[in-house]
Amino acid sequence: MKKLKIAGIIILFTVAAVSFYAWLYIWNKPQLNVEHSSAVKVTAAALFSEYSSNEKEANAKYIDKVVEVSGVVNSVAKNSEGKTVVLLKTDDLMFGVNCTLEQAADIKADENISLKGICTGYLTDVVLIRCYKTN
């Protein structure tokens, strides 16, 4: 019985140590430099069309990848964190490509721009985070 108790304590300690190491590794993992990374280039209309027609295939192609999207600005707003959020126009009148910028940028509605960011998927809009203006 004593050997079983010692073995249980050793297993518990090992699991805790491995979990702590994994947490430290993930916490200290360097972030991808979006601004200087190569990107998949696509227009806002094409990106939105791919997601609205086949989300599974679009996820395989774009999710968690750096994407450079170009298009016409529909609207510019601030989110709750004070970051600039740009909505790019698509062929759909209600929805588009939603890009949250990392740095403040002078962007106006109806401007033709390119933004580079990480694609996180599709809700009602295609969402890109950590975006930077490229032109």
N, CA, C and O atoms as CSV, one atom per row, in Angstrom:
chain,resi,resn,atom,element,x,y,z
A,1,MET,N,N,0.830,-1.188,0.000
A,1,MET,CA,C,0.000,0.000,0.000
A,1,MET,C,C,0.877,1.254,0.000
A,1,MET,O,O,0.555,2.239,-0.665
A,2,LYS,N,N,1.990,1.216,0.751
A,2,LYS,CA,C,2.885,2.358,0.830
A,2,LYS,C,C,3.541,2.622,-0.528
A,2,LYS,O,O,3.702,3.777,-0.921
A,3,LYS,N,N,3.924,1.550,-1.252
A,3,LYS,CA,C,4.536,1.696,-2.568
A,3,LYS,C,C,3.550,2.314,-3.558
A,3,LYS,O,O,3.942,3.122,-4.400
A,4,LEU,N,N,2.285,1.943,-3.464
A,4,LEU,CA,C,1.257,2.484,-4.340
A,4,LEU,C,C,1.060,3.983,-4.080
A,4,LEU,O,O,0.873,4.757,-5.019
A,5,LYS,N,N,1.102,4.378,-2.840
A,5,LYS,CA,C,0.954,5.782,-2.474
A,5,LYS,C,C,2.141,6.592,-3.006
A,5,LYS,O,O,1.949,7.690,-3.526
A,6,ILE,N,N,3.349,6.072,-2.884
A,6,ILE,CA,C,4.552,6.754,-3.371
A,6,ILE,C,C,4.504,6.865,-4.903
A,6,ILE,O,O,4.840,7.908,-5.462
A,7,ALA,N,N,4.084,5.783,-5.575
A,7,ALA,CA,C,3.976,5.807,-7.031
A,7,ALA,C,C,2.950,6.855,-7.481
A,7,ALA,O,O,3.178,7.554,-8.468
A,8,GLY,N,N,1.843,6.968,-6.780
A,8,GLY,CA,C,0.815,7.959,-7.093
A,8,GLY,C,C,1.342,9.376,-6.935
A,8,GLY,O,O,1.052,10.242,-7.760
A,9,ILE,N,N,2.105,9.618,-5.892
A,9,ILE,CA,C,2.688,10.944,-5.659
A,9,ILE,C,C,3.690,11.280,-6.757
A,9,ILE,O,O,3.720,12.409,-7.246
A,10,ILE,N,N,4.507,10.309,-7.146
A,10,ILE,CA,C,5.501,10.527,-8.210
A,10,ILE,C,C,4.796,10.839,-9.538
A,10,ILE,O,O,5.209,11.747,-10.260
A,11,ILE,N,N,3.749,10.097,-9.854
A,11,ILE,CA,C,3.004,10.335,-11.094
A,11,ILE,C,C,2.359,11.722,-11.062
A,11,ILE,O,O,2.414,12.457,-12.048
A,12,LEU,N,N,1.751,12.076,-9.937
A,12,LEU,CA,C,1.121,13.385,-9.805
A,12,LEU,C,C,2.147,14.505,-9.967
A,12,LEU,O,O,1.889,15.489,-10.660
A,13,PHE,N,N,3.295,14.360,-9.337
A,13,PHE,CA,C,4.363,15.361,-9.444
A,13,PHE,C,C,4.860,15.475,-10.891
A,13,PHE,O,O,5.094,16.580,-11.380
A,14,THR,N,N,5.020,14.342,-11.571
A,14,THR,CA,C,5.481,14.344,-12.966
A,14,THR,C,C,4.482,15.046,-13.875
A,14,THR,O,O,4.871,15.851,-14.720
A,15,VAL,N,N,3.212,14.750,-13.711
A,15,VAL,CA,C,2.175,15.402,-14.518
A,15,VAL,C,C,2.167,16.907,-14.266
A,15,VAL,O,O,2.055,17.691,-15.209
A,16,ALA,N,N,2.283,17.313,-13.017
A,16,ALA,CA,C,2.306,18.735,-12.684
A,16,ALA,C,C,3.535,19.418,-13.288
A,16,ALA,O,O,3.426,20.529,-13.807
A,17,ALA,N,N,4.699,18.770,-13.229
A,17,ALA,CA,C,5.925,19.356,-13.778
A,17,ALA,C,C,5.834,19.499,-15.294
A,17,ALA,O,O,6.220,20.532,-15.842
A,18,VAL,N,N,5.330,18.479,-15.974
A,18,VAL,CA,C,5.194,18.537,-17.432
A,18,VAL,C,C,4.179,19.611,-17.828
A,18,VAL,O,O,4.411,20.345,-18.788
A,19,SER,N,N,3.081,19.714,-17.120
A,19,SER,CA,C,2.071,20.742,-17.405
A,19,SER,C,C,2.651,22.133,-17.209
A,19,SER,O,O,2.406,23.022,-18.025
A,20,PHE,N,N,3.417,22.339,-16.140
A,20,PHE,CA,C,4.035,23.642,-15.891
A,20,PHE,C,C,5.031,23.989,-16.984
A,20,PHE,O,O,5.076,25.134,-17.432
A,21,TYR,N,N,5.830,23.024,-17.424
A,21,TYR,CA,C,6.793,23.258,-18.498
A,21,TYR,C,C,6.081,23.631,-19.795
A,21,TYR,O,O,6.520,24.542,-20.497
A,22,ALA,N,N,4.984,22.938,-20.124
A,22,ALA,CA,C,4.223,23.231,-21.341
A,22,ALA,C,C,3.625,24.635,-21.263
A,22,ALA,O,O,3.643,25.368,-22.251
A,23,TRP,N,N,3.102,25.011,-20.112
A,23,TRP,CA,C,2.548,26.349,-19.925
A,23,TRP,C,C,3.637,27.404,-20.112
A,23,TRP,O,O,3.407,28.410,-20.783
A,24,LEU,N,N,4.819,27.192,-19.531
A,24,LEU,CA,C,5.929,28.135,-19.688
A,24,LEU,C,C,6.360,28.251,-21.144
A,24,LEU,O,O,6.643,29.350,-21.620
A,25,TYR,N,N,6.410,27.139,-21.847
A,25,TYR,CA,C,6.817,27.141,-23.248
A,25,TYR,C,C,5.843,27.960,-24.088
A,25,TYR,O,O,6.260,28.795,-24.891
A,26,ILE,N,N,4.556,27.725,-23.905
A,26,ILE,CA,C,3.543,28.448,-24.669
A,26,ILE,C,C,3.537,29.925,-24.295
A,26,ILE,O,O,3.414,30.778,-25.174
A,27,TRP,N,N,3.666,30.241,-23.025
A,27,TRP,CA,C,3.657,31.635,-22.564
A,27,TRP,C,C,4.820,32.429,-23.157
A,27,TRP,O,O,4.646,33.594,-23.513
A,28,ASN,N,N,5.985,31.828,-23.269
A,28,ASN,CA,C,7.181,32.519,-23.734
A,28,ASN,C,C,7.455,32.349,-25.228
A,28,ASN,O,O,8.479,32.819,-25.725
A,29,LYS,N,N,6.553,31.684,-25.944
A,29,LYS,CA,C,6.722,31.476,-27.375
A,29,LYS,C,C,6.671,32.834,-28.086
A,29,LYS,O,O,5.737,33.604,-27.862
A,30,PRO,N,N,7.650,33.139,-28.931
A,30,PRO,CA,C,7.647,34.437,-29.597
A,30,PRO,C,C,6.489,34.548,-30.588
A,30,PRO,O,O,6.111,33.575,-31.242
A,31,GLN,N,N,5.933,35.766,-30.682
A,31,GLN,CA,C,4.839,35.999,-31.612
A,31,GLN,C,C,5.367,36.183,-33.027
A,31,GLN,O,O,6.488,36.652,-33.226
A,32,LEU,N,N,4.567,35.817,-33.986
A,32,LEU,CA,C,4.878,35.986,-35.391
A,32,LEU,C,C,4.917,37.475,-35.723
A,32,LEU,O,O,4.024,38.221,-35.324
A,33,ASN,N,N,5.943,37.910,-36.448
A,33,ASN,CA,C,6.050,39.298,-36.873
A,33,ASN,C,C,5.231,39.462,-38.152
A,33,ASN,O,O,5.735,39.243,-39.253
A,34,VAL,N,N,3.982,39.843,-37.998
A,34,VAL,CA,C,3.049,39.932,-39.113
A,34,VAL,C,C,3.515,40.953,-40.142
A,34,VAL,O,O,3.442,40.701,-41.345
A,35,GLU,N,N,3.988,42.089,-39.682
A,35,GLU,CA,C,4.349,43.192,-40.570
A,35,GLU,C,C,5.433,42.806,-41.574
A,35,GLU,O,O,5.423,43.282,-42.708
A,36,HIS,N,N,6.366,41.947,-41.165
A,36,HIS,CA,C,7.493,41.583,-42.030
A,36,HIS,C,C,7.423,40.149,-42.563
A,36,HIS,O,O,8.390,39.662,-43.149
A,37,SER,N,N,6.308,39.479,-42.368
A,37,SER,CA,C,6.139,38.103,-42.851
A,37,SER,C,C,5.620,38.100,-44.279
A,37,SER,O,O,4.956,39.040,-44.717
A,38,SER,N,N,5.931,37.029,-44.996
A,38,SER,CA,C,5.331,36.866,-46.323
A,38,SER,C,C,3.861,36.497,-46.120
A,38,SER,O,O,3.490,35.917,-45.099
A,39,ALA,N,N,3.036,36.842,-47.104
A,39,ALA,CA,C,1.598,36.658,-46.937
A,39,ALA,C,C,0.961,36.098,-48.198
A,39,ALA,O,O,1.477,36.250,-49.305
A,40,VAL,N,N,-0.171,35.448,-47.997
A,40,VAL,CA,C,-1.019,35.015,-49.094
A,40,VAL,C,C,-1.797,36.254,-49.536
A,40,VAL,O,O,-2.473,36.874,-48.716
A,41,LYS,N,N,-1.715,36.629,-50.824
A,41,LYS,CA,C,-2.393,37.830,-51.311
A,41,LYS,C,C,-3.737,37.469,-51.926
A,41,LYS,O,O,-3.855,36.520,-52.701
A,42,VAL,N,N,-4.755,38.259,-51.556
A,42,VAL,CA,C,-6.110,38.011,-52.043
A,42,VAL,C,C,-6.913,39.306,-51.927
A,42,VAL,O,O,-6.613,40.154,-51.086
A,43,THR,N,N,-7.926,39.452,-52.766
A,43,THR,CA,C,-8.813,40.604,-52.637
A,43,THR,C,C,-9.860,40.304,-51.570
A,43,THR,O,O,-10.133,39.143,-51.264
A,44,ALA,N,N,-10.440,41.356,-51.010
A,44,ALA,CA,C,-11.466,41.181,-49.980
A,44,ALA,C,C,-12.667,40.420,-50.534
A,44,ALA,O,O,-13.215,39.546,-49.863
A,45,ALA,N,N,-13.073,40.751,-51.752
A,45,ALA,CA,C,-14.233,40.081,-52.356
A,45,ALA,C,C,-13.966,38.587,-52.558
A,45,ALA,O,O,-14.837,37.759,-52.294
A,46,ALA,N,N,-12.760,38.242,-53.026
A,46,ALA,CA,C,-12.429,36.832,-53.261
A,46,ALA,C,C,-12.339,36.064,-51.941
A,46,ALA,O,O,-12.810,34.930,-51.853
A,47,LEU,N,N,-11.738,36.673,-50.915
A,47,LEU,CA,C,-11.613,36.017,-49.606
A,47,LEU,C,C,-12.992,35.748,-49.017
A,47,LEU,O,O,-13.270,34.641,-48.557
A,48,PHE,N,N,-13.850,36.755,-49.032
A,48,PHE,CA,C,-15.198,36.590,-48.489
A,48,PHE,C,C,-15.976,35.547,-49.280
A,48,PHE,O,O,-16.693,34.734,-48.697
A,49,SER,N,N,-15.841,35.563,-50.599
A,49,SER,CA,C,-16.542,34.608,-51.449
A,49,SER,C,C,-16.103,33.171,-51.152
A,49,SER,O,O,-16.933,32.264,-51.094
A,50,GLU,N,N,-14.795,32.972,-50.965
A,50,GLU,CA,C,-14.299,31.624,-50.631
A,50,GLU,C,C,-14.879,31.138,-49.310
A,50,GLU,O,O,-15.285,29.982,-49.189
A,51,TYR,N,N,-14.917,32.038,-48.309
A,51,TYR,CA,C,-15.452,31.644,-47.004
A,51,TYR,C,C,-16.954,31.393,-47.051
A,51,TYR,O,O,-17.441,30.443,-46.439
A,52,SER,N,N,-17.685,32.226,-47.765
A,52,SER,CA,C,-19.137,32.043,-47.780
A,52,SER,C,C,-19.560,30.840,-48.630
A,52,SER,O,O,-20.632,30.281,-48.397
A,53,SER,N,N,-18.746,30.428,-49.606
A,53,SER,CA,C,-19.113,29.271,-50.416
A,53,SER,C,C,-18.656,27.943,-49.811
A,53,SER,O,O,-19.362,26.940,-49.926
A,54,ASN,N,N,-17.459,27.923,-49.156
A,54,ASN,CA,C,-16.970,26.678,-48.559
A,54,ASN,C,C,-16.007,27.010,-47.412
A,54,ASN,O,O,-14.795,27.113,-47.602
A,55,GLU,N,N,-16.578,27.172,-46.236
A,55,GLU,CA,C,-15.793,27.592,-45.070
A,55,GLU,C,C,-14.688,26.594,-44.718
A,55,GLU,O,O,-13.596,27.000,-44.320
A,56,LYS,N,N,-14.957,25.314,-44.857
A,56,LYS,CA,C,-13.971,24.287,-44.496
A,56,LYS,C,C,-12.720,24.398,-45.376
A,56,LYS,O,O,-11.603,24.365,-44.859
A,57,GLU,N,N,-12.887,24.527,-46.678
A,57,GLU,CA,C,-11.741,24.668,-47.579
A,57,GLU,C,C,-11.008,25.991,-47.354
A,57,GLU,O,O,-9.779,26.043,-47.395
A,58,ALA,N,N,-11.771,27.054,-47.116
A,58,ALA,CA,C,-11.163,28.358,-46.872
A,58,ALA,C,C,-10.351,28.338,-45.575
A,58,ALA,O,O,-9.269,28.922,-45.514
A,59,ASN,N,N,-10.865,27.672,-44.541
A,59,ASN,CA,C,-10.117,27.549,-43.288
A,59,ASN,C,C,-8.790,26.835,-43.520
A,59,ASN,O,O,-7.758,27.246,-42.989
A,60,ALA,N,N,-8.818,25.776,-44.305
A,60,ALA,CA,C,-7.588,25.028,-44.587
A,60,ALA,C,C,-6.568,25.913,-45.303
A,60,ALA,O,O,-5.362,25.755,-45.115
A,61,LYS,N,N,-7.047,26.825,-46.105
A,61,LYS,CA,C,-6.168,27.683,-46.902
A,61,LYS,C,C,-5.675,28.916,-46.143
A,61,LYS,O,O,-4.534,29.338,-46.333
A,62,TYR,N,N,-6.534,29.508,-45.271
A,62,TYR,CA,C,-6.222,30.814,-44.688
A,62,TYR,C,C,-6.088,30.866,-43.166
A,62,TYR,O,O,-5.381,31.733,-42.653
A,63,ILE,N,N,-6.737,29.975,-42.435
A,63,ILE,CA,C,-6.804,30.122,-40.976
A,63,ILE,C,C,-5.413,30.106,-40.342
A,63,ILE,O,O,-4.584,29.262,-40.681
A,64,ASP,N,N,-5.161,31.027,-39.433
A,64,ASP,CA,C,-3.894,31.190,-38.702
A,64,ASP,C,C,-2.706,31.472,-39.618
A,64,ASP,O,O,-1.558,31.252,-39.233
A,65,LYS,N,N,-2.978,31.956,-40.820
A,65,LYS,CA,C,-1.911,32.325,-41.756
A,65,LYS,C,C,-1.926,33.831,-41.954
A,65,LYS,O,O,-2.951,34.481,-41.748
A,66,VAL,N,N,-0.783,34.386,-42.355
A,66,VAL,CA,C,-0.714,35.805,-42.661
A,66,VAL,C,C,-1.310,36.006,-44.053
A,66,VAL,O,O,-0.889,35.377,-45.023
A,67,VAL,N,N,-2.300,36.900,-44.127
A,67,VAL,CA,C,-3.016,37.165,-45.362
A,67,VAL,C,C,-2.927,38.660,-45.661
A,67,VAL,O,O,-3.156,39.492,-44.783
A,68,GLU,N,N,-2.589,38.992,-46.915
A,68,GLU,CA,C,-2.611,40.386,-47.342
A,68,GLU,C,C,-3.854,40.567,-48.199
A,68,GLU,O,O,-3.954,40.025,-49.299
A,69,VAL,N,N,-4.791,41.333,-47.678
A,69,VAL,CA,C,-6.076,41.531,-48.336
A,69,VAL,C,C,-6.175,42.962,-48.852
A,69,VAL,O,O,-5.833,43.913,-48.150
A,70,SER,N,N,-6.645,43.099,-50.085
A,70,SER,CA,C,-6.794,44.432,-50.669
A,70,SER,C,C,-8.254,44.661,-51.016
A,70,SER,O,O,-8.984,43.731,-51.360
A,71,GLY,N,N,-8.664,45.915,-50.918
A,71,GLY,CA,C,-10.043,46.244,-51.239
A,71,GLY,C,C,-10.364,47.676,-50.889
A,71,GLY,O,O,-9.483,48.468,-50.555
A,72,VAL,N,N,-11.642,47.993,-50.973
A,72,VAL,CA,C,-12.141,49.336,-50.699
A,72,VAL,C,C,-12.716,49.364,-49.286
A,72,VAL,O,O,-13.446,48.459,-48.884
A,73,VAL,N,N,-12.377,50.415,-48.537
A,73,VAL,CA,C,-12.831,50.552,-47.153
A,73,VAL,C,C,-14.318,50.890,-47.125
A,73,VAL,O,O,-14.759,51.849,-47.758
A,74,ASN,N,N,-15.076,50.099,-46.390
A,74,ASN,CA,C,-16.503,50.359,-46.184
A,74,ASN,C,C,-16.695,51.277,-44.983
A,74,ASN,O,O,-17.447,52.249,-45.049
A,75,SER,N,N,-16.002,50.960,-43.871
A,75,SER,CA,C,-16.126,51.784,-42.665
A,75,SER,C,C,-14.876,51.639,-41.806
A,75,SER,O,O,-14.129,50.667,-41.908
A,76,VAL,N,N,-14.679,52.647,-40.954
A,76,VAL,CA,C,-13.563,52.656,-40.005
A,76,VAL,C,C,-14.150,52.992,-38.639
A,76,VAL,O,O,-14.921,53.943,-38.508
A,77,ALA,N,N,-13.783,52.204,-37.611
A,77,ALA,CA,C,-14.298,52.421,-36.260
A,77,ALA,C,C,-13.233,52.071,-35.244
A,77,ALA,O,O,-12.157,51.594,-35.607
A,78,LYS,N,N,-13.520,52.302,-33.978
A,78,LYS,CA,C,-12.650,51.910,-32.865
A,78,LYS,C,C,-13.360,50.815,-32.079
A,78,LYS,O,O,-14.575,50.866,-31.882
A,79,ASN,N,N,-12.584,49.814,-31.626
A,79,ASN,CA,C,-13.180,48.771,-30.791
A,79,ASN,C,C,-13.066,49.166,-29.313
A,79,ASN,O,O,-12.622,50.270,-29.000
A,80,SER,N,N,-13.460,48.281,-28.420
A,80,SER,CA,C,-13.453,48.580,-26.986
A,80,SER,C,C,-12.045,48.767,-26.425
A,80,SER,O,O,-11.878,49.371,-25.366
A,81,GLU,N,N,-11.028,48.253,-27.126
A,81,GLU,CA,C,-9.636,48.424,-26.706
A,81,GLU,C,C,-9.014,49.683,-27.296
A,81,GLU,O,O,-7.849,49.981,-27.031
A,82,GLY,N,N,-9.778,50.424,-28.093
A,82,GLY,CA,C,-9.280,51.644,-28.721
A,82,GLY,C,C,-8.511,51.404,-30.001
A,82,GLY,O,O,-7.891,52.326,-30.532
A,83,LYS,N,N,-8.541,50.173,-30.511
A,83,LYS,CA,C,-7.846,49.855,-31.759
A,83,LYS,C,C,-8.744,50.164,-32.950
A,83,LYS,O,O,-9.969,50.075,-32.860
A,84,THR,N,N,-8.123,50.526,-34.063
A,84,THR,CA,C,-8.855,50.824,-35.285
A,84,THR,C,C,-9.313,49.530,-35.947
A,84,THR,O,O,-8.531,48.593,-36.111
A,85,VAL,N,N,-10.583,49.490,-36.323
A,85,VAL,CA,C,-11.162,48.341,-37.006
A,85,VAL,C,C,-11.666,48.812,-38.368
A,85,VAL,O,O,-12.480,49.731,-38.456
A,86,VAL,N,N,-11.178,48.178,-39.420
A,86,VAL,CA,C,-11.528,48.534,-40.790
A,86,VAL,C,C,-12.373,47.409,-41.380
A,86,VAL,O,O,-12.016,46.235,-41.282
A,87,LEU,N,N,-13.489,47.776,-41.989
A,87,LEU,CA,C,-14.334,46.806,-42.686
A,87,LEU,C,C,-14.178,47.053,-44.181
A,87,LEU,O,O,-14.488,48.136,-44.678
A,88,LEU,N,N,-13.689,46.030,-44.896
A,88,LEU,CA,C,-13.505,46.130,-46.342
A,88,LEU,C,C,-14.753,45.633,-47.060
A,88,LEU,O,O,-15.385,44.666,-46.636
A,89,LYS,N,N,-15.099,46.310,-48.155
A,89,LYS,CA,C,-16.282,45.957,-48.932
A,89,LYS,C,C,-16.078,44.635,-49.673
A,89,LYS,O,O,-14.971,44.276,-50.072
A,90,THR,N,N,-17.196,43.933,-49.836
A,90,THR,CA,C,-17.227,42.710,-50.644
A,90,THR,C,C,-18.456,42.789,-51.543
A,90,THR,O,O,-19.124,43.822,-51.585
A,91,ASP,N,N,-18.758,41.719,-52.257
A,91,ASP,CA,C,-19.946,41.686,-53.099
A,91,ASP,C,C,-21.231,41.596,-52.272
A,91,ASP,O,O,-22.318,41.856,-52.789
A,92,ASP,N,N,-21.113,41.230,-50.995
A,92,ASP,CA,C,-22.252,41.168,-50.087
A,92,ASP,C,C,-22.456,42.559,-49.484
A,92,ASP,O,O,-21.510,43.163,-48.978
A,93,LEU,N,N,-23.677,43.061,-49.536
A,93,LEU,CA,C,-23.941,44.417,-49.041
A,93,LEU,C,C,-23.874,44.531,-47.528
A,93,LEU,O,O,-23.602,45.612,-47.004
A,94,MET,N,N,-24.117,43.433,-46.813
A,94,MET,CA,C,-24.176,43.476,-45.352
A,94,MET,C,C,-22.841,43.151,-44.669
A,94,MET,O,O,-22.550,43.697,-43.605
A,95,PHE,N,N,-22.037,42.281,-45.259
A,95,PHE,CA,C,-20.859,41.769,-44.582
A,95,PHE,C,C,-19.602,41.982,-45.410
A,95,PHE,O,O,-19.675,42.268,-46.606
A,96,GLY,N,N,-18.431,41.839,-44.756
A,96,GLY,CA,C,-17.177,42.068,-45.459
A,96,GLY,C,C,-16.012,41.397,-44.770
A,96,GLY,O,O,-16.158,40.337,-44.161
A,97,VAL,N,N,-14.849,42.027,-44.870
A,97,VAL,CA,C,-13.636,41.537,-44.224
A,97,VAL,C,C,-13.291,42.529,-43.116
A,97,VAL,O,O,-13.027,43.701,-43.381
A,98,ASN,N,N,-13.297,42.052,-41.887
A,98,ASN,CA,C,-13.100,42.867,-40.694
A,98,ASN,C,C,-11.643,42.770,-40.255
A,98,ASN,O,O,-11.176,41.684,-39.911
A,99,CYS,N,N,-10.913,43.896,-40.262
A,99,CYS,CA,C,-9.486,43.918,-39.949
A,99,CYS,C,C,-9.219,44.816,-38.742
A,99,CYS,O,O,-9.546,46.002,-38.767
A,100,THR,N,N,-8.629,44.259,-37.690
A,100,THR,CA,C,-8.268,45.040,-36.512
A,100,THR,C,C,-6.790,45.395,-36.601
A,100,THR,O,O,-5.931,44.514,-36.656
A,101,LEU,N,N,-6.499,46.710,-36.615
A,101,LEU,CA,C,-5.127,47.186,-36.800
A,101,LEU,C,C,-4.351,47.194,-35.488
A,101,LEU,O,O,-4.913,47.435,-34.420
A,102,GLU,N,N,-3.062,46.930,-35.586
A,102,GLU,CA,C,-2.164,46.991,-34.434
A,102,GLU,C,C,-1.721,48.431,-34.150
A,102,GLU,O,O,-1.512,48.797,-32.994
A,103,GLN,N,N,-1.579,49.236,-35.185
A,103,GLN,CA,C,-1.123,50.616,-35.035
A,103,GLN,C,C,-2.141,51.550,-35.651
A,103,GLN,O,O,-2.852,51.186,-36.587
A,104,ALA,N,N,-2.203,52.752,-35.120
A,104,ALA,CA,C,-3.102,53.751,-35.687
A,104,ALA,C,C,-2.657,54.071,-37.110
A,104,ALA,O,O,-1.461,54.144,-37.389
A,105,ALA,N,N,-3.603,54.257,-37.992
A,105,ALA,CA,C,-3.304,54.582,-39.386
A,105,ALA,C,C,-4.392,55.515,-39.903
A,105,ALA,O,O,-5.547,55.434,-39.483
A,106,ASP,N,N,-4.015,56.390,-40.809
A,106,ASP,CA,C,-4.957,57.331,-41.400
A,106,ASP,C,C,-5.681,56.621,-42.543
A,106,ASP,O,O,-5.164,56.533,-43.657
A,107,ILE,N,N,-6.872,56.122,-42.258
A,107,ILE,CA,C,-7.657,55.378,-43.240
A,107,ILE,C,C,-9.045,56.006,-43.310
A,107,ILE,O,O,-9.653,56.313,-42.284
A,108,LYS,N,N,-9.531,56.190,-44.518
A,108,LYS,CA,C,-10.838,56.814,-44.727
A,108,LYS,C,C,-11.735,55.878,-45.541
A,108,LYS,O,O,-11.256,55.024,-46.287
A,109,ALA,N,N,-13.040,56.060,-45.379
A,109,ALA,CA,C,-14.013,55.283,-46.145
A,109,ALA,C,C,-13.819,55.516,-47.638
A,109,ALA,O,O,-13.440,56.608,-48.062
A,110,ASP,N,N,-14.078,54.494,-48.420
A,110,ASP,CA,C,-13.968,54.487,-49.885
A,110,ASP,C,C,-12.527,54.559,-50.385
A,110,ASP,O,O,-12.300,54.749,-51.580
A,111,GLU,N,N,-11.563,54.413,-49.498
A,111,GLU,CA,C,-10.137,54.377,-49.877
A,111,GLU,C,C,-9.794,52.954,-50.304
A,111,GLU,O,O,-10.279,51.994,-49.706
A,112,ASN,N,N,-8.967,52.813,-51.326
A,112,ASN,CA,C,-8.505,51.505,-51.781
A,112,ASN,C,C,-7.195,51.200,-51.042
A,112,ASN,O,O,-6.210,51.916,-51.224
A,113,ILE,N,N,-7.168,50.147,-50.211
A,113,ILE,CA,C,-5.990,49.851,-49.391
A,113,ILE,C,C,-5.662,48.362,-49.406
A,113,ILE,O,O,-6.439,47.533,-49.879
A,114,SER,N,N,-4.475,48.056,-48.868
A,114,SER,CA,C,-4.058,46.680,-48.605
A,114,SER,C,C,-3.684,46.578,-47.141
A,114,SER,O,O,-2.981,47.435,-46.604
A,115,LEU,N,N,-4.160,45.523,-46.502
A,115,LEU,CA,C,-3.856,45.265,-45.100
A,115,LEU,C,C,-3.323,43.844,-44.967
A,115,LEU,O,O,-3.772,42.930,-45.658
A,116,LYS,N,N,-2.362,43.678,-44.073
A,116,LYS,CA,C,-1.783,42.362,-43.823
A,116,LYS,C,C,-2.075,41.991,-42.378
A,116,LYS,O,O,-1.804,42.772,-41.465
A,117,GLY,N,N,-2.634,40.786,-42.166
A,117,GLY,CA,C,-2.966,40.337,-40.825
A,117,GLY,C,C,-3.140,38.830,-40.773
A,117,GLY,O,O,-2.981,38.141,-41.780
A,118,ILE,N,N,-3.468,38.326,-39.593
A,118,ILE,CA,C,-3.666,36.895,-39.379
A,118,ILE,C,C,-5.162,36.589,-39.465
A,118,ILE,O,O,-5.968,37.186,-38.752
A,119,CYS,N,N,-5.519,35.662,-40.336
A,119,CYS,CA,C,-6.915,35.275,-40.516
A,119,CYS,C,C,-7.341,34.344,-39.377
A,119,CYS,O,O,-6.705,33.321,-39.124
A,120,THR,N,N,-8.425,34.716,-38.697
A,120,THR,CA,C,-8.915,33.881,-37.601
A,120,THR,C,C,-10.212,33.171,-37.941
A,120,THR,O,O,-10.746,32.429,-37.117
A,121,GLY,N,N,-10.729,33.392,-39.155
A,121,GLY,CA,C,-11.908,32.651,-39.572
A,121,GLY,C,C,-13.061,33.527,-39.995
A,121,GLY,O,O,-12.889,34.691,-40.356
A,122,TYR,N,N,-14.248,32.935,-39.943
A,122,TYR,CA,C,-15.447,33.525,-40.525
A,122,TYR,C,C,-16.585,33.454,-39.525
A,122,TYR,O,O,-16.948,32.374,-39.059
A,123,LEU,N,N,-17.141,34.598,-39.201
A,123,LEU,CA,C,-18.366,34.632,-38.398
A,123,LEU,C,C,-19.466,35.107,-39.347
A,123,LEU,O,O,-20.025,34.301,-40.091
A,124,THR,N,N,-19.777,36.380,-39.332
A,124,THR,CA,C,-20.598,36.955,-40.398
A,124,THR,C,C,-19.681,37.702,-41.356
A,124,THR,O,O,-20.001,37.872,-42.533
A,125,ASP,N,N,-18.544,38.143,-40.845
A,125,ASP,CA,C,-17.457,38.738,-41.629
A,125,ASP,C,C,-16.261,37.792,-41.557
A,125,ASP,O,O,-16.172,36.965,-40.649
A,126,VAL,N,N,-15.349,37.916,-42.507
A,126,VAL,CA,C,-14.059,37.244,-42.381
A,126,VAL,C,C,-13.239,38.130,-41.449
A,126,VAL,O,O,-13.226,39.348,-41.623
A,127,VAL,N,N,-12.555,37.551,-40.469
A,127,VAL,CA,C,-11.874,38.324,-39.437
A,127,VAL,C,C,-10.365,38.188,-39.571
A,127,VAL,O,O,-9.834,37.080,-39.641
A,128,LEU,N,N,-9.674,39.337,-39.608
A,128,LEU,CA,C,-8.211,39.391,-39.580
A,128,LEU,C,C,-7.799,40.199,-38.365
A,128,LEU,O,O,-8.363,41.260,-38.097
A,129,ILE,N,N,-6.805,39.694,-37.622
A,129,ILE,CA,C,-6.306,40.399,-36.441
A,129,ILE,C,C,-4.850,40.778,-36.643
A,129,ILE,O,O,-4.192,40.304,-37.569
A,130,ARG,N,N,-4.354,41.645,-35.758
A,130,ARG,CA,C,-2.960,42.102,-35.772
A,130,ARG,C,C,-2.569,42.633,-37.154
A,130,ARG,O,O,-1.509,42.288,-37.674
A,131,CYS,N,N,-3.415,43.462,-37.740
A,131,CYS,CA,C,-3.225,43.942,-39.109
A,131,CYS,C,C,-2.343,45.179,-39.171
A,131,CYS,O,O,-2.264,45.964,-38.226
A,132,TYR,N,N,-1.681,45.328,-40.320
A,132,TYR,CA,C,-0.856,46.481,-40.642
A,132,TYR,C,C,-1.200,46.945,-42.051
A,132,TYR,O,O,-1.454,46.129,-42.937
A,133,LYS,N,N,-1.208,48.256,-42.253
A,133,LYS,CA,C,-1.443,48.824,-43.576
A,133,LYS,C,C,-0.176,48.623,-44.391
A,133,LYS,O,O,0.920,48.910,-43.910
A,134,THR,N,N,-0.311,48.131,-45.629
A,134,THR,CA,C,0.875,47.836,-46.435
A,134,THR,C,C,1.120,48.852,-47.530
A,134,THR,O,O,2.203,48.856,-48.115
A,135,ASN,N,N,0.160,49.714,-47.833
A,135,ASN,CA,C,0.425,50.730,-48.860
A,135,ASN,C,C,-0.057,52.082,-48.431
A,135,ASN,O,O,0.086,53.053,-49.174
